[in-house]
Amino acid sequence: LQCSSTCAGGFQRRVVVCQDENGYTANNCDEKSKPMEQRSCESGPCPQWAYGNWGECTKPCGAGTRTRLVVCQR
């Protein structure tokens, strides 16, 4: 099954059922040996914003602007 997230903190689920040799539902399986129904699927860190320092102001006084580099990185 697919992971619930494309980055950190996801999980996968599957259905686990008790069946007899003919594939019919049974209820005499040993609960202690039941396989896990969910597992984590860590897929690495999530993307985050990286940004530089603010640049110089475009005006020495009144309504100037400052800019900086902002990028989304993995």
CORTAZI-V214066 format. One record per backbone hydrogen bond with DSSP energy under -0.5 kcal/mol. CO is the residue of the C=O (numbers start at 1). NH is the residue of the N-H. If there is no record, write none. Layout:
BEGIN
co:CO nh:NH
co:CO nh:NH
END
This chain:
BEGIN
co:7 nh:10
co:10 nh:41
co:11 nh:4
co:12 nh:39
co:15 nh:17
co:17 nh:19
co:18 nh:26
co:20 nh:23
co:24 nh:20
co:29 nh:31
co:30 nh:33
co:31 nh:34
co:37 nh:14
co:39 nh:12
co:44 nh:8
co:48 nh:73
co:50 nh:71
co:65 nh:58
co:67 nh:55
co:69 nh:52
co:71 nh:50
co:71 nh:73
co:73 nh:48
END
